[in-house]
Amino acid sequence: MLAIIGGTGLTQLANLAITHRQVARTPYGEASGALTFGDIGGHEVVFLARHGYGHTIPPHQVNYRANIWALKEQNVTHIVSVASVGGIHADLTPGKLVVPHQIIDYTYGRKTTFFDGNNDHPVTHIDFTEPYCEEMRKRIMSAADDAGEEYIDNGIYACVQGPRLETAAEINRLERDGATMVGMTGMPEACLARELDLRYATIGVVANYAAGRGTSKVAISGSEIQTTVNAAMIRVRNLLEHIVALHHED
């Protein structure tokens, strides 16, 4: 089964015909909200709002382990994550869609693994050389081509702690490290999916120029972010329809 994890701006799917919801309790606590089951274009999917359906859970307090575990328990095999990001690279302007291929993790204090010695699972050192599933990345891009949606292939996602936005100096540092975009939820979500052998990839929605860039040179406008995200999510929903259809063709 295919799962969609929605981030900021995507707490519900208007094109999802809901069949039922299921509260998800796991050995790691409760997920961000009930799993929402339904179909898009006649194909079954499950949806989860990462920040809760009222967008009340900040990025550093998301129970990433419970979310990923709950999806695995429902026989999910593939995950499409939707995440709002700030554009660092000049090509990543507000409203652009990007399919990142790498991550740099700057977070701290988050529960980052299922192999923490508190269960019967032997410690496993997963290979995380390529953090995103290439099969899923290609599926997202093929669906975008089918949907007529423009996107940027490849990008390096810098995952920071949040919930505050970054300073201009911090963005300069991230750029020196090679990052092309910045967000707050990419980790540990991606590595937890890898630990459970789930095929995971991300659609990055550029919500704003990162601090010190473009129209964010002096300050970042919350109202502009909201306007940009609202418009972009219409395109994301269109893209998701094509991803679901393509997934079920394979």
N, C-alpha and C positions, 0 to 999 in steps of 0.2 A: 504494500500500500504506500501511496505517496502522502507525505505530510507537508503542510505549509506552516511555517512559523512567521507570524506577522510582528513587525516592530512598530516604531513610532509612525502614526498615520495609517496603520493597517491593523486595527483592532477588531475588524470584522470584514467579511467578504460578501459584498452585495450580490455577487454572482454565484454564491454557494446556496444550493437548495438543501436546507438543513433537514436531516432525518432524526437525529437525536444528539443529546449532549451527555457526557459521562464525566463525573468527578474523578480525578486521577489522584489516588493515594499511593505512595511508593515507599520503599525502605528509606528514602531520602527526604521524606516529607511530601507535601502537596505541591502539585504543579501550579503554574501561574494562574490557571483557571481550568474550568471544565474543558475537556476535549470536545470539539464541535465536529460531528460527523455529518457528511452530506455528499452531494455530488455536484460536479461542475461539468456541464455538457454531457450528463449521463454517466460520468466516471466518478467512482467513489474516491473521496479524499478525506483527510482529517486536518482540522485547522486549530492552531493554538496561538493565542495572543501572548507574546513574550512578557509584556508589561502588565498583563491582566486586561480584562475586557473594558475596564474603566481607565486604563493607562495610569495605574496608581503605584506600580512597582518600579523603583528606580533601577538603573542598570546594574549597580553593584549589589543589589539585594535580590535580583532574580534568582530563583532556585533552578539553576541550569541543570543540575543533576536530576532533579525530579522531572523536569520537562522532558529531557532526552530519554530517561528511563521509562516514563509513561508512554511515550510514543513507541518505543521498542516493544513494550508489553502488548501493544495493539497491533503487532505484526507489521509495523512500518519498516520499510526497507530503504526508502529514499526520502530526503528532506530538502526542500527549497526554503532557505531563509531569506526574508526580506528585511533589510536594515538601512536606516537613514544614515548618511555619512556626510562629513564635511570635505569639500574638495581641496586638496593641497596642490596637486599638479595642475598646471594651467589649462589642460584639456578637460578637467573635471569641473565643469561649470554647473551652477544650480539647475536642476531638472534632468541632468544626464543620468542614464542608467549604466552601471558598470558591473562586470562580472570578474571579481578579484581572483587572483591565482595564488597569492601569498598573504601571510599574516605576520605581524610583529606584535608580541604581547607585552603590554606595559602595565597590566593590572596587578593587583595585590590583594591578598586576604580573601580571595574567592575560593570556593571548593572546586578544584580543577580536575579531579580524577575520581573514578570509582575504585581505584586500587589504593585505598588509604589505610589498609590494615584493619578495617572494621568489619570485614566480611570474610567469607571463605574463598574469595577469588585470589589466586596467586598474583603477585605483582607482575605486571606486563609492561614492558617498555615499547610502546607503539611507535611505528615508523611515522613520523610527521613531516618528512621531507617536503611532500606536496600536501598541504593541509586540506585542500578542497578536492573532491572527487572529480576527476577530469571528465568522466562519462556524464556527470550531471552538469558540469560547466558547458559542455558541448550541447547538451540537450536544451539548456536555457538559451544558448545563442541560436540554435536551430529554430527554436520556437519564436525567438525574437525576429528572425528573418521571415518566418511564416506570417507573423503578426504585423510585419511592417514597422517594427519598433527599432529605433536606432539604439546602439549600445556601444560601450567601449570594452574590448576584450583585453583582459589582464589589468592588474592593479595590485598594489600592496596596501593591505588594510592594517593600519596601526590601531590596536585596540587599547584604549585608555580607560581609566577607572571611572570617571564621571562622579556624580551627575553634572558637575560644573563643566562648562566649556573651557577650552584651552587658552593659554596666553599666546600672543604672537611669537614669543621666544620659544615656547614649547613646540609650536608648529614648525618653526625653523629647524629645531632639533630633529623632529620627526622626518622632515624632508631630507636632512643630511643623512639620516639613517636609511633613506631609500623609500619611505612611505609616500604613497600618492593620495591616500585618503585617510580620514580618521573617524572612528566610531567608538562605541562603548559596549557593544554586546557580542562582538565576534568571538571572543574568548571568555570562558572556556567551552562555549557551545560547540565549536568545531572539533576540538580535541575529544570531548566527551562522545560526540557522534562517532568519531574514529574508534574510540575504545569499545563501542558496542557494534562496530562493523556496519554502521549506517552510512549510506552514500549521501554526502552532504555538500551543498554549494550555496552560494549567496548571490542575491541580486542587491547591489548597492544602489541606493537612490540618493543622489547628491542633493542635499537639502539646502546647502549654503556654501559659500566660500569659507574655508577655514580661517581662523583668526589671523589678521594681518594681510589677507589676500582680497583682491577685488573689492566688492562692496562691503566686505568685512574688515577693511583696512583699519578703521578706528574702533568699530563695535559691530557685533552681530545682532541683527534685527530678528527678534522672535516672530514678529508678524510676517516678515518676509519668508522665514522658514516655513511657517504654517501654510502660507499661500502656495509656495513652491511644492511642498509635500502633498497638499490636497490635489493639485493638478497632476503631479507625477503618479499618484496612486491610481488614477483612472487608467493610465497607460499600463501600470503594473498589473492591474486586474485583467486587462486584455491579454497581457503577456502570460499570466498564470493560466488562463483558459487554454492557450496554445501549448503550454508546458504539460498540462494535465492530459490533453489529447495526444500529444506526442509520446508521453510516458506510457500510455495504454496501447499505443501502436506497437511498442517494442515487446 
